[in-house]
Amino acid sequence: MGWIKFNIDGAARDYLRIVAYVGLFKGSISKYIGNFSFMGTQNSLFTEVMGAILAFEHSCADGFRRLWLKCDSSLVSKAFSSPLVVP
């Protein structure tokens, strides 16, 4: 209870080509809360990291302080591996 889960995923066509990422926020009983998306030109690492950063920014701006990140990037998972509880 009290946790917000956000799933993020990014995709890149080629190294410095078209990229996109999307995030989906759900509450403790899988209730839809919101989402975000972005398209542009960058590389795949930028796409994955910015997806996580935007998810944290949107969550905090909406007043959520217990955040659970789920993504398929091992680099992003390691960077944000410990539970983040914002005071």
C-alpha positions in Angstrom: 0.0 0.0 0.0 1.2 3.5 -0.7 3.5 2.6 -3.5 3.3 3.8 -7.1 4.7 1.5 -9.7 5.8 2.8 -13.0 6.8 0.7 -16.0 9.0 2.3 -18.6 10.4 1.2 -21.9 12.4 2.9 -24.6 13.2 2.0 -28.2 15.7 3.3 -30.7 15.8 2.4 -34.4 19.5 3.0 -35.0 22.3 4.4 -32.9 21.6 8.1 -33.4 18.2 7.9 -35.0 14.5 8.1 -34.0 13.8 7.1 -30.4 10.8 6.8 -28.2 10.0 6.0 -24.6 6.8 5.6 -22.6 5.9 5.3 -19.0 2.8 4.0 -17.3 1.9 4.7 -13.6 -0.2 2.3 -11.6 -1.3 2.4 -7.9 -1.2 -0.3 -5.3 -4.2 -2.1 -6.6 -3.2 -1.8 -10.3 -5.3 1.3 -10.8 -4.3 3.4 -13.8 -2.9 6.8 -12.6 -1.2 8.3 -15.7 1.4 8.0 -18.5 3.9 10.0 -20.5 5.7 9.5 -23.8 8.4 11.1 -25.9 9.8 10.8 -29.4 12.9 12.5 -30.8 16.4 11.8 -32.1 19.0 10.5 -29.6 20.7 7.2 -28.8 19.2 4.2 -27.0 21.0 4.8 -23.6 19.6 8.4 -23.5 16.2 7.0 -24.2 16.2 4.5 -21.3 17.8 6.9 -18.8 15.5 9.8 -19.7 12.5 7.5 -19.3 13.5 6.8 -15.7 14.2 10.4 -14.9 10.9 11.6 -16.3 9.1 8.9 -14.4 10.6 10.1 -11.2 9.9 13.7 -12.0 6.3 13.1 -12.8 5.8 10.9 -9.7 7.3 13.5 -7.4 5.4 16.4 -9.0 2.1 14.5 -8.4 3.0 14.0 -4.7 3.9 10.4 -4.8 6.8 9.6 -2.5 7.1 5.7 -2.7 8.2 4.8 -6.2 8.8 1.4 -7.8 10.6 1.5 -11.2 10.2 -1.5 -13.6 12.1 -1.5 -16.9 14.1 -3.8 -19.2 17.4 -1.9 -19.2 20.0 -3.5 -16.9 21.9 -0.3 -16.8 18.9 1.8 -15.6 18.0 -1.0 -13.1 21.4 -0.9 -11.6 21.5 2.9 -11.5 18.2 2.9 -9.6 18.6 -0.4 -7.7 17.8 0.6 -4.1 14.3 1.6 -3.1 13.8 5.3 -3.4 11.6 7.0 -0.8 11.5 10.7 -1.2 11.1 12.6 2.1 
